[in-house]
Amino acid sequence: MPRYLVEAYAPQSSSTADLKRRIARATRTIGRQGTAVRHVSSIHIPSDETCFHLFEADSVEAVRHVIVAADVAAHRIVEAAP
């Protein structure tokens, strides 16, 4: 399954645990609708106000649906090499 990296804005005050909860909830919701998508990991870099999220999914659109549903301010979503 292809992997996708999401680069998103995340203020220094952002809670990584909250971001992961929102993404997990959105991933479950999208998955119940029949879309294959899995959140692999997240890395928050507070000093850069950036968070990187790694997903496995059938398509970039599936990842985009999760990001929108989780209310994550994504700058870009790119396919990542394994």
Summary of the structure (lengths in Angstrom):
residues: 82
radius of gyration: 11.7
end to end distance: 9.7
largest distance: 37.1
contacts: 243
relative contact order: 0.35
helix: 37%
strand: 39%
